[in-house]
Amino acid sequence: MNYTGMVRSRRTLTATVALATALVVSLNAWPGSAEEPAANIAPPSQPVQSPGTEPTADTRIDPSREYHEKYANSEAVTKKKGSTKKKRRAKSVRKKKGRKRKSARVKTAKKIVTKAAESTATGANWQSLCSGERVTVDQIREGMKGAKDFAGKNLGGLNLLALNLRGANLAGTCLAGVNLERADLTEANLKRAVLSGANLTLASVQLANLDGARMDGAIFDDTVWTDGHVCRKGSVGRCLDIFDAPGQ
């Protein structure tokens, strides 16, 4: 090889080396290259927060959730209104029933008071109904130890509370206005006796003979009647059965 060829080869080699060096430098300077230091990569941007605040969850409104909440609230309000109406209707019905019962009680009480007043008036006027020999309570007690015969006697207005007159003969006897409450008149003979205005509450006349007895104004509340059944309260002038209407 001559001198000229050697010079050309050197120049070509030098140019090739310079080109390769420039290529390597350009590759190292290219953005995002694998050999770029990690320190030169900027960290991902983060939202700026004001001091003293904490990150909050996603506050976006879910339309379906908002609809369900609104529907549930309206349904609860409707149920509440319906419950209030039912309570008002029930309260109104109770008031009406209470007024009816009160009215019935008042009417019954008035009838009982009226009959009781009539009975009291009859008892106070026993003198006009009674005649015959006057007998005292002590005489009656003594007589019950013996013959028990008081037929045709005048016992009007006496207080014979809880007295034992079981089996006594009181035929035609005047017992007008007598207090015979809780008295035992079982098997007594009260035929044609005058019981006007007498109080026989809780007394017993079981198996007694009441044929022709006068009983106007007599009170027979809870009295054990001749057949053994108990007279209902409000029995004035006669014994009311449990099936009889009050005040009859």
SVG drawing of the C-alpha trace seen along z (x, -y; Angstrom):
<svg xmlns="http://www.w3.org/2000/svg" viewBox="-155 -25 159 49">
<polyline fill="none" stroke="black" stroke-width="0.4" points="0.0,0.0 1.3,-3.4 1.5,-6.4 -1.7,-8.0 -3.8,-4.9 -2.6,-4.8 -3.5,-8.4 -7.0,-7.8 -7.5,-4.8 -6.5,-6.8 -8.9,-9.6 -11.7,-7.1 -11.0,-5.4 -10.9,-8.7 -14.2,-9.8 -15.8,-6.5 -14.6,-6.8 -15.9,-10.4 -19.2,-9.3 -19.5,-6.5 -18.6,-8.8 -21.2,-11.3 -23.8,-8.6 -23.0,-7.3 -23.2,-10.9 -26.5,-11.5 -28.0,-8.2 -27.0,-9.1 -28.6,-12.6 -31.9,-11.2 -34.9,-11.8 -36.2,-8.6 -33.1,-6.6 -32.4,-3.5 -29.1,-4.9 -30.6,-8.2 -30.3,-8.4 -33.5,-7.8 -32.8,-10.9 -33.4,-13.0 -37.0,-11.6 -39.5,-13.9 -41.9,-12.3 -45.6,-12.1 -47.6,-15.2 -49.8,-15.0 -52.8,-17.1 -52.1,-20.2 -53.7,-20.0 -54.4,-22.9 -52.8,-22.8 -54.9,-21.0 -57.1,-19.1 -57.3,-15.4 -58.0,-13.7 -61.7,-12.9 -63.4,-10.1 -65.1,-10.4 -68.1,-12.7 -69.8,-12.2 -73.6,-11.5 -74.9,-8.2 -78.3,-9.0 -79.7,-5.5 -78.8,-5.9 -80.3,-9.3 -83.6,-8.0 -83.8,-5.1 -83.2,-7.3 -85.9,-9.7 -88.4,-6.9 -87.7,-5.4 -88.2,-8.7 -91.5,-9.3 -92.7,-5.8 -91.9,-6.3 -93.9,-9.6 -96.8,-7.9 -96.8,-5.1 -96.6,-7.6 -99.6,-9.5 -101.6,-6.2 -100.8,-5.2 -101.9,-8.5 -105.2,-8.3 -105.8,-4.8 -105.1,-6.0 -107.5,-8.9 -110.2,-6.6 -109.7,-4.1 -109.8,-6.9 -113.0,-8.3 -114.6,-4.8 -113.6,-4.4 -115.0,-7.8 -118.4,-6.9 -118.5,-3.6 -117.6,-5.2 -120.4,-7.8 -123.0,-5.1 -122.0,-3.0 -122.0,-6.1 -125.5,-7.1 -126.8,-3.5 -125.3,-3.6 -126.8,-7.0 -130.3,-5.9 -130.1,-2.7 -128.9,-4.6 -131.8,-7.1 -134.3,-4.3 -132.8,-2.7 -132.7,-6.0 -136.3,-6.6 -137.4,-3.2 -135.3,-3.5 -136.8,-6.9 -140.2,-5.3 -139.2,-2.5 -137.9,-5.0 -141.1,-6.9 -143.1,-3.8 -140.9,-2.7 -141.3,-6.1 -145.1,-5.7 -145.2,-2.3 -147.6,-3.5 -150.3,-4.0 -149.8,-0.5 -149.5,1.4 -152.0,2.3 -152.2,4.9 -150.1,5.5 -146.8,3.8 -143.8,6.1 -140.2,5.0 -136.9,6.5 -136.2,8.1 -139.7,9.8 -138.9,11.1 -135.6,12.6 -137.3,14.2 -140.1,15.5 -137.6,17.1 -136.5,19.3 -140.1,20.6 -143.0,20.9 -141.7,18.4 -145.3,17.2 -145.7,13.5 -148.7,13.8 -150.7,10.6 -148.2,8.6 -146.9,5.1 -143.2,5.1 -143.2,1.9 -140.0,-0.2 -137.9,2.1 -134.2,2.8 -133.9,6.5 -130.4,6.5 -129.0,10.0 -131.7,11.4 -132.5,15.2 -136.2,15.6 -135.8,19.0 -139.1,20.9 -141.0,18.0 -144.7,17.6 -145.1,14.1 -148.4,14.6 -150.3,11.4 -147.5,9.6 -146.7,6.0 -143.0,5.7 -143.4,2.3 -140.2,0.3 -138.4,3.0 -134.6,3.4 -134.2,7.1 -130.7,6.8 -128.8,10.1 -131.8,11.6 -132.5,15.3 -136.1,15.9 -135.6,19.3 -138.8,21.4 -140.7,18.5 -144.4,18.1 -144.9,14.7 -148.3,15.3 -150.2,12.0 -147.4,10.2 -146.8,6.5 -143.2,6.0 -143.8,2.6 -140.6,0.5 -138.7,3.3 -135.0,3.7 -134.1,7.4 -130.7,6.8 -128.6,10.0 -131.4,11.6 -132.6,15.2 -136.3,16.1 -135.5,19.5 -138.4,21.9 -140.5,19.1 -144.2,18.7 -144.8,15.3 -148.3,16.0 -150.3,12.8 -147.5,10.8 -147.4,7.1 -143.9,6.1 -144.2,2.7 -141.0,0.7 -139.3,3.7 -135.6,4.0 -134.3,7.4 -130.7,6.7 -128.7,10.0 -131.5,11.6 -131.7,15.4 -135.1,16.0 -137.6,18.8 -136.3,21.1 -132.7,20.5 -131.5,18.1 -130.1,14.8 -131.9,11.6 -129.9,9.1 -129.1,5.6 -131.9,3.1 -134.6,5.5 -137.3,3.3 -140.8,4.6 -139.9,8.0 -136.9,10.2 -135.2,9.6 -133.6,12.5 -130.2,12.2 -132.0,12.4 -134.4,9.6 -133.6,6.1 -132.5,3.6 -135.3,1.3 -138.1,3.5"/>
</svg>
